[in-house]
């Protein structure tokens, strides 16, 4: 592990699952690089590895969703972090979910919140690509649940 990687692992980050539906299938990945950019208009940013298949699909499909996971959803985060390109429909088997009304992407339920977004700007940044997106809808917010965070290379429940 490089010193830079080790240093960044000290920063706690919320865990989300980003999903998109393209012509052939549903895709998704676990991310810990999702952040609010602007309140007016509401914008978020997600950072994805440029060589990943999800990045490739988001370059041609503008609408997607982000499900912000709750402390009890570490297994879901692990499913979507698996190597390869498994269908998101298989990854959500047995998990409460629905399709977003604006994105048609899979929205994982029982997290702390969910967003549907539309990419407005794409910025190459080193080995990652940044997707800035306008928030189209917030399907739910469950502030009574604690968020799942990633810290020092592990998923951890957030204390109250």
C-alpha positions in Angstrom: 0.0 0.0 0.0 1.4 3.4 -1.0 1.7 6.2 1.6 -0.9 8.1 -0.3 -3.3 5.2 -0.3 -2.7 4.7 3.4 -3.2 8.4 4.1 -6.5 8.5 2.3 -7.7 5.4 4.1 -7.7 7.5 7.3 -10.6 9.6 5.9 -14.0 8.1 6.6 -16.4 8.1 3.7 -20.0 7.2 3.2 -20.7 4.1 1.2 -23.2 4.1 -1.7 -24.2 1.9 -4.6 -24.3 3.6 -8.0 -26.6 1.8 -10.5 -27.5 2.5 -14.1 -29.6 0.7 -16.7 -28.4 0.5 -20.2 -29.8 -1.2 -23.3 -28.6 -4.6 -22.3 -28.5 -4.9 -18.5 -28.4 -3.2 -15.1 -25.0 -2.4 -13.8 -23.8 -1.2 -10.4 -20.8 -0.6 -8.2 -20.0 0.3 -4.6 -18.4 3.8 -4.3 -17.1 5.8 -1.4 -16.4 8.9 -3.5 -19.8 10.5 -3.8 -20.3 14.0 -2.6 -22.6 17.0 -2.6 -21.3 19.8 -4.9 -24.1 22.4 -4.9 -27.4 23.0 -3.2 -28.8 25.3 -5.9 -29.0 23.6 -8.3 -28.7 20.3 -6.4 -25.6 18.7 -7.8 -23.6 15.6 -6.7 -20.2 14.2 -7.9 -19.2 10.6 -8.2 -15.7 9.4 -8.9 -15.2 6.2 -10.8 -12.1 4.3 -12.1 -11.8 5.2 -15.8 -11.0 1.6 -16.8 -14.2 0.2 -15.2 -17.2 -0.9 -17.0 -19.6 1.2 -15.0 -17.6 4.3 -16.1 -17.9 3.2 -19.7 -21.7 2.8 -19.4 -22.1 6.2 -17.6 -20.3 7.9 -20.5 -23.2 6.8 -22.8 -26.1 6.7 -20.3 -26.7 10.0 -18.4 -29.3 9.0 -15.8 -28.4 6.9 -12.8 -29.1 6.3 -9.2 -27.1 6.3 -5.9 -28.3 4.4 -2.9 -26.6 5.6 0.3 -26.3 2.5 2.4 -27.2 2.1 6.0 -25.0 0.4 8.7 -26.8 -2.9 8.2 -26.0 -3.1 4.5 -22.3 -4.0 4.5 -23.2 -7.3 2.6 -24.8 -5.3 -0.2 -21.7 -3.1 -0.4 -19.6 -6.2 -0.7 -21.8 -7.7 -3.4 -21.5 -4.6 -5.6 -17.7 -4.3 -4.9 -17.1 -7.8 -6.4 -14.7 -8.0 -9.3 -16.1 -8.6 -12.8 -19.3 -7.4 -14.3 -22.2 -9.2 -12.7 -25.7 -8.0 -13.5 -27.1 -5.6 -10.8 -30.3 -7.6 -11.1 -28.5 -10.6 -9.7 -26.7 -8.5 -7.1 -30.0 -7.3 -5.6 -31.6 -10.8 -5.6 -33.3 -11.1 -2.2 -32.8 -7.4 -1.4 -35.6 -4.8 -1.3 -35.3 -2.5 -4.3 -37.3 -0.7 -7.0 -36.7 1.1 -10.2 -36.2 4.9 -10.1 -39.0 6.8 -11.7 -36.6 9.2 -13.4 -33.5 7.0 -14.1 -35.1 3.6 -14.5 -32.0 2.4 -12.5 -32.2 0.1 -9.5 -32.7 1.9 -6.2 -31.7 -0.2 -3.1 -34.2 0.3 -0.3 -33.6 0.5 3.4 -30.5 2.7 3.1 -30.2 6.1 4.7 -31.1 7.9 1.4 -31.3 7.5 -2.4 -30.8 9.9 -5.2 -31.6 9.8 -8.9 -29.3 12.0 -11.0 -28.5 13.1 -14.6 -24.9 13.7 -15.6 -24.2 17.3 -16.6 -20.4 17.3 -16.8 -17.7 14.7 -17.1 -14.1 15.5 -16.0 -11.1 13.2 -16.6 -9.0 13.2 -13.4 -5.9 10.9 -13.4 -7.0 7.2 -13.4 -10.6 8.3 -12.5 -13.4 10.1 -14.2 -15.6 12.5 -12.3 -19.3 12.6 -13.1 -21.1 15.8 -11.9 -24.8 15.3 -12.0 -28.0 17.2 -11.3 -30.2 15.5 -8.7 -33.6 14.7 -10.3 -35.3 13.1 -7.3 -34.7 11.9 -3.8 -36.7 8.7 -3.6 -36.3 8.4 0.2 -34.4 9.7 3.2 -34.4 7.5 6.4 -32.6 9.7 8.9 -33.4 7.2 11.8 -30.9 4.8 10.4 -27.1 5.1 10.8 -25.0 5.3 7.6 -22.4 2.7 6.5 -18.9 4.2 6.2 -15.6 3.0 4.8 -12.5 3.6 7.0 -9.1 2.1 6.9 -10.2 -0.4 4.2 -13.2 -1.8 6.0 -16.9 -1.1 6.1 -18.0 0.1 9.5 -21.3 1.1 11.0 -21.4 4.7 12.1 -22.0 5.3 15.8 -24.9 7.5 16.9 
